[in-house]
Amino acid sequence: MTIADNINQVQETIQAACARVGRDPAQVTLVAVSKTHPPAAVLQAAELGVQHFGENRVEESEVKIPAVGAETPLPLVWHMIGHIQSRKAKFVPSLFQVVHSVDSLRLATRLSQLMVERKEILDVLVELNVSGEGSKSGLSASGGATDKAILEQLQLEIGQISALPGLNLRGLMTMAPIVEDPELARPVFADLAKLRTALMETLSIPLPDLSMGMTDDYPVAIEEGATIVRIGRAIFGEREK
Ligand SMILES: *Cc1c(COP(=O)(O)O)cnc(C)c1O
């Protein structure tokens, strides 16, 4: 399978998932996760029409994103999807147009300061830890779709993030647990969708985006309302360790 075959396959799978639940595939943005893969792989996907790319490490991005930019005039959109260490935050605004991994008020405040200095706006999503796994980043949201105290804490923090200057809060992101059967990830996606609805109502803010779904579970995520899917292996193949 070539990258072209893989992209076609993923696009067909996105269309089929949308068809099952009566959604328009134009409402689902494909972010090709190019972490660990060289600039040449990004350029190949870009030439095939992929516009959005995801990376999870600032160090890798500092080399890769300028290298790709030097080789193509295509207007690519770079999405930061991994945890950002405080000392790396200052490199994010010049590299990325969207950050999915805002996992604390502290990081949001830092990014806000940087964007105000630049006199620019950064699109951000707040990462929620819906599954409750200790290994995952994000504001704790496990049980938040039903537990009032957890929802109130999220309202407080996300309300503060949404008020920060220089940031455009677009929505929520989560990572589902790694499971054999993607059906087991469905409740996590459904909970993120419920939390989005609850937060939009109580905070009276738009949260248009739900970033959820990866190679093993994106059809299920789309059925539950994903507007952004982050797909690595199904496009670029297995990553080397
Ligand atoms: C690596 C990664 C992905 C893509 O994972 P695949 O299983 O390769 O599709 C998506 N989201 C995040 C946050 C990641 O780190």
The ligand as a MOL file (V3000), in Angstrom:
LIG
                    3D

  0  0  0     0  0            999 V3000
M  V30 BEGIN CTAB
M  V30 COUNTS 15 15 0 0 0
M  V30 BEGIN ATOM
M  V30 1 C 0.1670 9.4640 17.5690 0
M  V30 2 C -1.1090 10.1640 17.8480 0
M  V30 3 C -2.2280 10.0170 17.0180 0
M  V30 4 C -2.2480 9.1010 15.8140 0
M  V30 5 O -2.1860 7.7580 16.2000 0
M  V30 6 P -2.3610 6.5580 15.1400 0
M  V30 7 O -2.7530 5.4200 15.9940 0
M  V30 8 O -1.0380 6.4040 14.4660 0
M  V30 9 O -3.4270 6.9570 14.1970 0
M  V30 10 C -3.3600 10.7430 17.3190 0
M  V30 11 N -3.4210 11.5630 18.3790 0
M  V30 12 C -2.3690 11.7470 19.2050 0
M  V30 13 C -2.4900 12.6770 20.3490 0
M  V30 14 C -1.1800 11.0440 18.9730 0
M  V30 15 O -0.1410 11.2300 19.7970 0
M  V30 END ATOM
M  V30 BEGIN BOND
M  V30 1 1 1 2
M  V30 2 1 2 3
M  V30 3 2 2 14
M  V30 4 1 3 4
M  V30 5 2 3 10
M  V30 6 1 4 5
M  V30 7 1 5 6
M  V30 8 2 6 7
M  V30 9 1 6 8
M  V30 10 1 6 9
M  V30 11 1 10 11
M  V30 12 2 11 12
M  V30 13 1 12 13
M  V30 14 1 12 14
M  V30 15 1 14 15
M  V30 END BOND
M  V30 END CTAB
M  END
